[in-house]
């Protein structure tokens, strides 16, 4: 199977009308996840020729969850909420990678694009979560509050 000539780069530069003026569209990991979510349902049928319908459905649900959780996390006011939703998106990203791996699609061109974008999303989520954690006051870090001393 070959990729459509447009691909992610074209999608990225042609802002869907629902996102015109929305600062969320400036978030690259959201654009990547949104692109994959838009393609996932149709591609899952073709990608899943060697997989069950249940596997293809799980893959589509995981990919859609990545985009939804990034959007919801971006919209939160508190760093703790944003980090929590980005954590959900990270879990769904890893789940999608695992489903793709389990479907045995190595060498498939679409598989390579999905995997590349999912790995980039994972990296950006980890970076964002680390930045949010660094900004957090000491009482919200893993080690608990600082004891005056």
CNS distance restraints for C-alpha pairs under 8 A (distance, minus, plus):
assign (resid   1 and name CA) (resid 108 and name CA) 6.97 0.50 0.50
assign (resid   1 and name CA) (resid 109 and name CA) 6.59 0.50 0.50
assign (resid   1 and name CA) (resid 110 and name CA) 7.30 0.50 0.50
assign (resid   2 and name CA) (resid 109 and name CA) 6.18 0.50 0.50
assign (resid   2 and name CA) (resid 110 and name CA) 7.12 0.50 0.50
assign (resid   3 and name CA) (resid   7 and name CA) 6.92 0.50 0.50
assign (resid   3 and name CA) (resid 109 and name CA) 6.73 0.50 0.50
assign (resid   3 and name CA) (resid 110 and name CA) 6.24 0.50 0.50
assign (resid   6 and name CA) (resid  10 and name CA) 5.15 0.50 0.50
assign (resid   6 and name CA) (resid  11 and name CA) 7.18 0.50 0.50
assign (resid   7 and name CA) (resid  11 and name CA) 6.50 0.50 0.50
assign (resid   8 and name CA) (resid  12 and name CA) 5.90 0.50 0.50
assign (resid   8 and name CA) (resid  32 and name CA) 7.32 0.50 0.50
assign (resid   8 and name CA) (resid  35 and name CA) 6.61 0.50 0.50
assign (resid   9 and name CA) (resid  13 and name CA) 6.40 0.50 0.50
assign (resid  10 and name CA) (resid  14 and name CA) 6.22 0.50 0.50
assign (resid  11 and name CA) (resid  15 and name CA) 7.10 0.50 0.50
assign (resid  11 and name CA) (resid  35 and name CA) 6.89 0.50 0.50
assign (resid  12 and name CA) (resid  31 and name CA) 6.42 0.50 0.50
assign (resid  12 and name CA) (resid  32 and name CA) 7.82 0.50 0.50
assign (resid  12 and name CA) (resid  35 and name CA) 7.94 0.50 0.50
assign (resid  15 and name CA) (resid  19 and name CA) 6.51 0.50 0.50
assign (resid  15 and name CA) (resid  20 and name CA) 6.48 0.50 0.50
assign (resid  15 and name CA) (resid  25 and name CA) 7.73 0.50 0.50
assign (resid  16 and name CA) (resid  20 and name CA) 6.77 0.50 0.50
assign (resid  19 and name CA) (resid  24 and name CA) 7.54 0.50 0.50
assign (resid  19 and name CA) (resid  25 and name CA) 6.18 0.50 0.50
assign (resid  20 and name CA) (resid  25 and name CA) 7.85 0.50 0.50
assign (resid  23 and name CA) (resid  27 and name CA) 7.55 0.50 0.50
assign (resid  24 and name CA) (resid  30 and name CA) 7.31 0.50 0.50
assign (resid  24 and name CA) (resid  71 and name CA) 7.04 0.50 0.50
assign (resid  24 and name CA) (resid  74 and name CA) 7.13 0.50 0.50
assign (resid  25 and name CA) (resid  30 and name CA) 6.99 0.50 0.50
assign (resid  25 and name CA) (resid  31 and name CA) 6.38 0.50 0.50
assign (resid  26 and name CA) (resid  31 and name CA) 7.86 0.50 0.50
assign (resid  27 and name CA) (resid  31 and name CA) 6.54 0.50 0.50
assign (resid  28 and name CA) (resid  32 and name CA) 6.23 0.50 0.50
assign (resid  29 and name CA) (resid  33 and name CA) 6.14 0.50 0.50
assign (resid  29 and name CA) (resid  70 and name CA) 7.89 0.50 0.50
assign (resid  29 and name CA) (resid 120 and name CA) 7.52 0.50 0.50
assign (resid  29 and name CA) (resid 121 and name CA) 5.14 0.50 0.50
assign (resid  29 and name CA) (resid 124 and name CA) 6.52 0.50 0.50
assign (resid  29 and name CA) (resid 125 and name CA) 7.62 0.50 0.50
assign (resid  30 and name CA) (resid  34 and name CA) 5.84 0.50 0.50
assign (resid  30 and name CA) (resid  67 and name CA) 5.89 0.50 0.50
assign (resid  30 and name CA) (resid  70 and name CA) 6.18 0.50 0.50
assign (resid  30 and name CA) (resid  71 and name CA) 6.92 0.50 0.50
assign (resid  31 and name CA) (resid  35 and name CA) 6.09 0.50 0.50
assign (resid  32 and name CA) (resid  36 and name CA) 6.33 0.50 0.50
assign (resid  32 and name CA) (resid 117 and name CA) 6.37 0.50 0.50
assign (resid  32 and name CA) (resid 121 and name CA) 7.15 0.50 0.50
assign (resid  33 and name CA) (resid  37 and name CA) 6.02 0.50 0.50
assign (resid  33 and name CA) (resid  63 and name CA) 7.04 0.50 0.50
assign (resid  33 and name CA) (resid  64 and name CA) 7.56 0.50 0.50
assign (resid  33 and name CA) (resid  66 and name CA) 6.22 0.50 0.50
assign (resid  33 and name CA) (resid  67 and name CA) 4.82 0.50 0.50
assign (resid  33 and name CA) (resid 117 and name CA) 7.83 0.50 0.50
assign (resid  33 and name CA) (resid 118 and name CA) 7.71 0.50 0.50
assign (resid  33 and name CA) (resid 121 and name CA) 7.34 0.50 0.50
assign (resid  34 and name CA) (resid  38 and name CA) 6.15 0.50 0.50
assign (resid  34 and name CA) (resid  64 and name CA) 7.72 0.50 0.50
assign (resid  34 and name CA) (resid  67 and name CA) 5.48 0.50 0.50
assign (resid  35 and name CA) (resid  39 and name CA) 6.45 0.50 0.50
assign (resid  36 and name CA) (resid  40 and name CA) 5.72 0.50 0.50
assign (resid  36 and name CA) (resid  63 and name CA) 6.77 0.50 0.50
assign (resid  36 and name CA) (resid  64 and name CA) 7.87 0.50 0.50
assign (resid  36 and name CA) (resid 114 and name CA) 7.07 0.50 0.50
assign (resid  37 and name CA) (resid  41 and name CA) 7.54 0.50 0.50
assign (resid  37 and name CA) (resid  60 and name CA) 7.26 0.50 0.50
assign (resid  37 and name CA) (resid  63 and name CA) 5.66 0.50 0.50
assign (resid  37 and name CA) (resid  64 and name CA) 4.95 0.50 0.50
assign (resid  37 and name CA) (resid  67 and name CA) 6.97 0.50 0.50
assign (resid  39 and name CA) (resid  43 and name CA) 5.92 0.50 0.50
assign (resid  40 and name CA) (resid  44 and name CA) 5.59 0.50 0.50
assign (resid  40 and name CA) (resid  59 and name CA) 7.91 0.50 0.50
assign (resid  40 and name CA) (resid  60 and name CA) 5.45 0.50 0.50
assign (resid  40 and name CA) (resid  63 and name CA) 7.21 0.50 0.50
assign (resid  41 and name CA) (resid  45 and name CA) 7.03 0.50 0.50
assign (resid  41 and name CA) (resid  60 and name CA) 5.96 0.50 0.50
assign (resid  42 and name CA) (resid  46 and name CA) 7.12 0.50 0.50
assign (resid  43 and name CA) (resid  47 and name CA) 5.74 0.50 0.50
assign (resid  44 and name CA) (resid  48 and name CA) 5.43 0.50 0.50
assign (resid  44 and name CA) (resid  56 and name CA) 5.33 0.50 0.50
assign (resid  44 and name CA) (resid  57 and name CA) 7.54 0.50 0.50
assign (resid  44 and name CA) (resid  59 and name CA) 7.46 0.50 0.50
assign (resid  44 and name CA) (resid  60 and name CA) 6.84 0.50 0.50
assign (resid  45 and name CA) (resid  49 and name CA) 6.65 0.50 0.50
assign (resid  45 and name CA) (resid  53 and name CA) 7.97 0.50 0.50
assign (resid  45 and name CA) (resid  56 and name CA) 6.90 0.50 0.50
assign (resid  47 and name CA) (resid  56 and name CA) 7.90 0.50 0.50
assign (resid  47 and name CA) (resid 105 and name CA) 7.24 0.50 0.50
assign (resid  47 and name CA) (resid 110 and name CA) 7.80 0.50 0.50
assign (resid  47 and name CA) (resid 111 and name CA) 7.67 0.50 0.50
assign (resid  48 and name CA) (resid  52 and name CA) 6.78 0.50 0.50
assign (resid  48 and name CA) (resid  53 and name CA) 7.31 0.50 0.50
assign (resid  48 and name CA) (resid  55 and name CA) 7.60 0.50 0.50
assign (resid  48 and name CA) (resid  56 and name CA) 5.70 0.50 0.50
assign (resid  48 and name CA) (resid 103 and name CA) 6.87 0.50 0.50
assign (resid  50 and name CA) (resid 103 and name CA) 6.80 0.50 0.50
assign (resid  50 and name CA) (resid 104 and name CA) 7.68 0.50 0.50
assign (resid  51 and name CA) (resid  55 and name CA) 6.21 0.50 0.50
assign (resid  51 and name CA) (resid  56 and name CA) 6.89 0.50 0.50
assign (resid  51 and name CA) (resid 103 and name CA) 5.63 0.50 0.50
assign (resid  52 and name CA) (resid  56 and name CA) 6.48 0.50 0.50
assign (resid  53 and name CA) (resid  57 and name CA) 6.07 0.50 0.50
assign (resid  54 and name CA) (resid  58 and name CA) 6.14 0.50 0.50
assign (resid  55 and name CA) (resid  59 and name CA) 6.23 0.50 0.50
assign (resid  55 and name CA) (resid  99 and name CA) 6.93 0.50 0.50
assign (resid  55 and name CA) (resid 103 and name CA) 7.54 0.50 0.50
assign (resid  56 and name CA) (resid  60 and name CA) 6.31 0.50 0.50
assign (resid  57 and name CA) (resid  61 and name CA) 6.14 0.50 0.50
assign (resid  58 and name CA) (resid  62 and name CA) 6.08 0.50 0.50
assign (resid  58 and name CA) (resid  96 and name CA) 7.97 0.50 0.50
assign (resid  58 and name CA) (resid  99 and name CA) 7.38 0.50 0.50
assign (resid  59 and name CA) (resid  63 and name CA) 6.22 0.50 0.50
assign (resid  59 and name CA) (resid  95 and name CA) 7.79 0.50 0.50
assign (resid  59 and name CA) (resid  96 and name CA) 5.41 0.50 0.50
assign (resid  59 and name CA) (resid  99 and name CA) 5.75 0.50 0.50
assign (resid  59 and name CA) (resid 100 and name CA) 7.08 0.50 0.50
assign (resid  60 and name CA) (resid  64 and name CA) 6.15 0.50 0.50
assign (resid  60 and name CA) (resid  96 and name CA) 7.96 0.50 0.50
assign (resid  61 and name CA) (resid  65 and name CA) 6.07 0.50 0.50
assign (resid  62 and name CA) (resid  66 and name CA) 6.44 0.50 0.50
assign (resid  62 and name CA) (resid  92 and name CA) 5.11 0.50 0.50
assign (resid  62 and name CA) (resid  93 and name CA) 6.90 0.50 0.50
assign (resid  62 and name CA) (resid  95 and name CA) 6.33 0.50 0.50
assign (resid  62 and name CA) (resid  96 and name CA) 5.33 0.50 0.50
assign (resid  63 and name CA) (resid  67 and name CA) 6.92 0.50 0.50
assign (resid  63 and name CA) (resid  92 and name CA) 6.80 0.50 0.50
assign (resid  63 and name CA) (resid  93 and name CA) 6.77 0.50 0.50
assign (resid  63 and name CA) (resid  96 and name CA) 5.96 0.50 0.50
assign (resid  64 and name CA) (resid  68 and name CA) 6.28 0.50 0.50
assign (resid  65 and name CA) (resid  69 and name CA) 5.93 0.50 0.50
assign (resid  65 and name CA) (resid  89 and name CA) 6.63 0.50 0.50
assign (resid  65 and name CA) (resid  92 and name CA) 6.18 0.50 0.50
assign (resid  66 and name CA) (resid  70 and name CA) 6.21 0.50 0.50
assign (resid  66 and name CA) (resid  88 and name CA) 7.65 0.50 0.50
assign (resid  66 and name CA) (resid  89 and name CA) 4.48 0.50 0.50
assign (resid  66 and name CA) (resid  90 and name CA) 7.19 0.50 0.50
assign (resid  66 and name CA) (resid  92 and name CA) 5.52 0.50 0.50
assign (resid  66 and name CA) (resid  93 and name CA) 5.95 0.50 0.50
assign (resid  67 and name CA) (resid  71 and name CA) 6.21 0.50 0.50
assign (resid  67 and name CA) (resid  89 and name CA) 7.32 0.50 0.50
assign (resid  68 and name CA) (resid  72 and name CA) 6.14 0.50 0.50
assign (resid  68 and name CA) (resid  89 and name CA) 7.83 0.50 0.50
assign (resid  69 and name CA) (resid  73 and name CA) 5.85 0.50 0.50
assign (resid  69 and name CA) (resid  85 and name CA) 5.43 0.50 0.50
assign (resid  69 and name CA) (resid  86 and name CA) 6.40 0.50 0.50
assign (resid  69 and name CA) (resid  88 and name CA) 6.39 0.50 0.50
assign (resid  69 and name CA) (resid  89 and name CA) 5.14 0.50 0.50
assign (resid  70 and name CA) (resid  74 and name CA) 5.98 0.50 0.50
assign (resid  70 and name CA) (resid  85 and name CA) 6.64 0.50 0.50
assign (resid  70 and name CA) (resid  86 and name CA) 5.80 0.50 0.50
assign (resid  70 and name CA) (resid  89 and name CA) 6.01 0.50 0.50
assign (resid  71 and name CA) (resid  75 and name CA) 6.35 0.50 0.50
assign (resid  72 and name CA) (resid  76 and name CA) 6.65 0.50 0.50
assign (resid  72 and name CA) (resid  82 and name CA) 7.82 0.50 0.50
assign (resid  72 and name CA) (resid  85 and name CA) 6.71 0.50 0.50
assign (resid  73 and name CA) (resid  81 and name CA) 6.63 0.50 0.50
assign (resid  73 and name CA) (resid  82 and name CA) 4.24 0.50 0.50
assign (resid  73 and name CA) (resid  83 and name CA) 6.96 0.50 0.50
assign (resid  73 and name CA) (resid  84 and name CA) 7.33 0.50 0.50
assign (resid  73 and name CA) (resid  85 and name CA) 4.67 0.50 0.50
assign (resid  73 and name CA) (resid  86 and name CA) 5.85 0.50 0.50
assign (resid  74 and name CA) (resid  82 and name CA) 6.11 0.50 0.50
assign (resid  75 and name CA) (resid  82 and name CA) 7.57 0.50 0.50
assign (resid  76 and name CA) (resid  81 and name CA) 6.06 0.50 0.50
assign (resid  76 and name CA) (resid  82 and name CA) 5.48 0.50 0.50
assign (resid  77 and name CA) (resid  81 and name CA) 7.35 0.50 0.50
assign (resid  77 and name CA) (resid  82 and name CA) 7.31 0.50 0.50
assign (resid  78 and name CA) (resid  82 and name CA) 6.25 0.50 0.50
assign (resid  79 and name CA) (resid  83 and name CA) 5.94 0.50 0.50
assign (resid  79 and name CA) (resid 132 and name CA) 6.18 0.50 0.50
assign (resid  79 and name CA) (resid 136 and name CA) 7.27 0.50 0.50
assign (resid  80 and name CA) (resid  84 and name CA) 6.13 0.50 0.50
assign (resid  81 and name CA) (resid  85 and name CA) 6.32 0.50 0.50
assign (resid  82 and name CA) (resid  86 and name CA) 6.13 0.50 0.50
assign (resid  83 and name CA) (resid  87 and name CA) 6.03 0.50 0.50
assign (resid  83 and name CA) (resid 129 and name CA) 5.65 0.50 0.50
assign (resid  83 and name CA) (resid 132 and name CA) 6.67 0.50 0.50
assign (resid  83 and name CA) (resid 133 and name CA) 7.85 0.50 0.50
assign (resid  84 and name CA) (resid  88 and name CA) 6.44 0.50 0.50
assign (resid  85 and name CA) (resid  89 and name CA) 6.24 0.50 0.50
assign (resid  86 and name CA) (resid  90 and name CA) 6.07 0.50 0.50
assign (resid  86 and name CA) (resid 125 and name CA) 6.35 0.50 0.50
assign (resid  86 and name CA) (resid 129 and name CA) 6.92 0.50 0.50
assign (resid  87 and name CA) (resid  91 and name CA) 6.24 0.50 0.50
assign (resid  87 and name CA) (resid 125 and name CA) 7.78 0.50 0.50
assign (resid  87 and name CA) (resid 129 and name CA) 7.61 0.50 0.50
assign (resid  88 and name CA) (resid  92 and name CA) 6.27 0.50 0.50
assign (resid  89 and name CA) (resid  93 and name CA) 6.05 0.50 0.50
assign (resid  89 and name CA) (resid 125 and name CA) 7.76 0.50 0.50
assign (resid  90 and name CA) (resid  94 and name CA) 6.24 0.50 0.50
assign (resid  90 and name CA) (resid 122 and name CA) 6.04 0.50 0.50
assign (resid  90 and name CA) (resid 125 and name CA) 6.35 0.50 0.50
assign (resid  90 and name CA) (resid 126 and name CA) 7.62 0.50 0.50
assign (resid  91 and name CA) (resid  95 and name CA) 6.11 0.50 0.50
assign (resid  92 and name CA) (resid  96 and name CA) 6.07 0.50 0.50
assign (resid  93 and name CA) (resid  97 and name CA) 6.30 0.50 0.50
assign (resid  93 and name CA) (resid 118 and name CA) 6.25 0.50 0.50
assign (resid  93 and name CA) (resid 121 and name CA) 7.45 0.50 0.50
assign (resid  93 and name CA) (resid 122 and name CA) 6.38 0.50 0.50
assign (resid  94 and name CA) (resid  98 and name CA) 6.14 0.50 0.50
assign (resid  94 and name CA) (resid 122 and name CA) 7.51 0.50 0.50
assign (resid  95 and name CA) (resid  99 and name CA) 6.17 0.50 0.50
assign (resid  96 and name CA) (resid 100 and name CA) 6.17 0.50 0.50
assign (resid  96 and name CA) (resid 118 and name CA) 7.89 0.50 0.50
assign (resid  97 and name CA) (resid 101 and name CA) 6.09 0.50 0.50
assign (resid  97 and name CA) (resid 115 and name CA) 6.63 0.50 0.50
assign (resid  97 and name CA) (resid 118 and name CA) 6.94 0.50 0.50
assign (resid  98 and name CA) (resid 102 and name CA) 6.03 0.50 0.50
assign (resid  99 and name CA) (resid 103 and name CA) 6.21 0.50 0.50
assign (resid 100 and name CA) (resid 104 and name CA) 6.94 0.50 0.50
assign (resid 100 and name CA) (resid 105 and name CA) 6.81 0.50 0.50
assign (resid 100 and name CA) (resid 111 and name CA) 7.37 0.50 0.50
assign (resid 100 and name CA) (resid 115 and name CA) 7.93 0.50 0.50
assign (resid 101 and name CA) (resid 105 and name CA) 6.85 0.50 0.50
assign (resid 101 and name CA) (resid 106 and name CA) 7.78 0.50 0.50
assign (resid 105 and name CA) (resid 111 and name CA) 6.21 0.50 0.50
assign (resid 106 and name CA) (resid 111 and name CA) 6.85 0.50 0.50
assign (resid 106 and name CA) (resid 112 and name CA) 7.67 0.50 0.50
assign (resid 107 and name CA) (resid 111 and name CA) 7.28 0.50 0.50
assign (resid 107 and name CA) (resid 112 and name CA) 7.17 0.50 0.50
assign (resid 108 and name CA) (resid 112 and name CA) 6.38 0.50 0.50
assign (resid 109 and name CA) (resid 113 and name CA) 6.51 0.50 0.50
assign (resid 110 and name CA) (resid 114 and name CA) 6.13 0.50 0.50
assign (resid 111 and name CA) (resid 115 and name CA) 5.95 0.50 0.50
assign (resid 112 and name CA) (resid 116 and name CA) 5.99 0.50 0.50
assign (resid 113 and name CA) (resid 117 and name CA) 6.18 0.50 0.50
assign (resid 114 and name CA) (resid 118 and name CA) 6.00 0.50 0.50
assign (resid 115 and name CA) (resid 119 and name CA) 6.01 0.50 0.50
assign (resid 116 and name CA) (resid 120 and name CA) 6.29 0.50 0.50
assign (resid 117 and name CA) (resid 121 and name CA) 6.11 0.50 0.50
assign (resid 118 and name CA) (resid 122 and name CA) 6.07 0.50 0.50
assign (resid 119 and name CA) (resid 123 and name CA) 6.19 0.50 0.50
assign (resid 120 and name CA) (resid 124 and name CA) 6.19 0.50 0.50
assign (resid 121 and name CA) (resid 125 and name CA) 6.04 0.50 0.50
assign (resid 122 and name CA) (resid 126 and name CA) 6.19 0.50 0.50
assign (resid 123 and name CA) (resid 127 and name CA) 6.23 0.50 0.50
assign (resid 124 and name CA) (resid 128 and name CA) 6.04 0.50 0.50
assign (resid 125 and name CA) (resid 129 and name CA) 6.02 0.50 0.50
assign (resid 126 and name CA) (resid 130 and name CA) 6.11 0.50 0.50
assign (resid 127 and name CA) (resid 131 and name CA) 6.25 0.50 0.50
assign (resid 128 and name CA) (resid 132 and name CA) 6.21 0.50 0.50
assign (resid 129 and name CA) (resid 133 and name CA) 6.11 0.50 0.50
assign (resid 130 and name CA) (resid 134 and name CA) 6.23 0.50 0.50
assign (resid 131 and name CA) (resid 135 and name CA) 6.43 0.50 0.50
assign (resid 132 and name CA) (resid 136 and name CA) 6.38 0.50 0.50
assign (resid 133 and name CA) (resid 141 and name CA) 7.11 0.50 0.50
assign (resid 136 and name CA) (resid 140 and name CA) 6.25 0.50 0.50
assign (resid 136 and name CA) (resid 141 and name CA) 6.81 0.50 0.50
assign (resid 137 and name CA) (resid 141 and name CA) 7.08 0.50 0.50
assign (resid 138 and name CA) (resid 144 and name CA) 6.75 0.50 0.50
assign (resid 138 and name CA) (resid 145 and name CA) 5.50 0.50 0.50
assign (resid 138 and name CA) (resid 146 and name CA) 6.41 0.50 0.50
assign (resid 139 and name CA) (resid 144 and name CA) 5.18 0.50 0.50
assign (resid 139 and name CA) (resid 145 and name CA) 3.94 0.50 0.50
assign (resid 139 and name CA) (resid 146 and name CA) 6.84 0.50 0.50
assign (resid 140 and name CA) (resid 144 and name CA) 6.30 0.50 0.50
assign (resid 140 and name CA) (resid 145 and name CA) 7.15 0.50 0.50
assign (resid 141 and name CA) (resid 145 and name CA) 7.53 0.50 0.50
